[in-house]
Amino acid sequence: MMDHLWTPWRMRYLQKGAGREMSDFCVFCHKARARDDASEHILARSEHVYVTLNLYPYNNGHLMVIPYIHVASSERLPAEALLDLMATANRAMAVLRDAYNPQAFNIGANIGAAAGAGIAEHFHLHVVPRWGGDTNYMTVIAETRVIPDWIDDTYQQLREIWERRFPPGG
């Protein structure tokens, strides 16, 4: 029996690449150039990186910290971008603690397709809040993740906390 999970918010993402050669299109570079951060679910920008919600989250609040520079591995990032990446990841954890009080975090990168990177050509760092028991029978048996909030609501809540904790120019 085929299970269906409705994800209507993905259509905008799919249509952005329509009519382009996908090898020439990078969703992360496209997001970085966006003029409307809310429509792209970009929570924050710094000099070298930006933070966005993952459209295919492992858990509610799953964020990504993405360098503006298009490189496949962190080895190719300049030192100042690496410093900004980690400082911004720490800020992301602080915001997620305020919002959801997670018990732990997974922070990591899948570098290369063989490592599981969905977008292997543009390095990005995942910040995933975790709770005891968050991998339940739905994930284990049905291979389905249950995300308890709409992505736009998650974005609004996290954006408000980010701006309060880390005001622009502050």
Helices and strands as residue ranges (DSSP letters): H 10-16, G 22-24, H 27-33, H 37-40, E 42-45, E 49-53, E 63-67, G 74-76, H 79-100, E 104-108, G 113-115, E 125-130, H 137-140, H 151-165
